[in-house]
Amino acid sequence: MAIAEHLLNEAQYAFASITFGESRDNRRNRSRAMSLCRKIIRQYPTSMEAGESRALLRRLGEEAFGSNLAVLHRHITETQHHSASPS
């Protein structure tokens, strides 16, 4: 996970380099931080660094919601599905 930690450090540095106002440097640093955060989330979705990346994206104004498909979707047999009582 040293690679994820290094990417997170770079993203945090880029975020910290954003100053007040609109400038080319600010746009570049914002874009770099967002790109690195997305890369961390894509490559290491369950790591601590991914959680930090999501928090950083929220601070940048972009919500990064993870997929709940693994939590909501389960494979069960047809008989189990049809024998379940209605809620």
Secondary structure, DSSP 4 states (H G I P E B T S, - for coil): -HHHHHHHHHHHHHHHT--SS--HHHHHHHHHHHHHHHHHHHH-TTSHHHHHHHHHHHHTT---PPP-HHHH-----HHHHHHSPP-
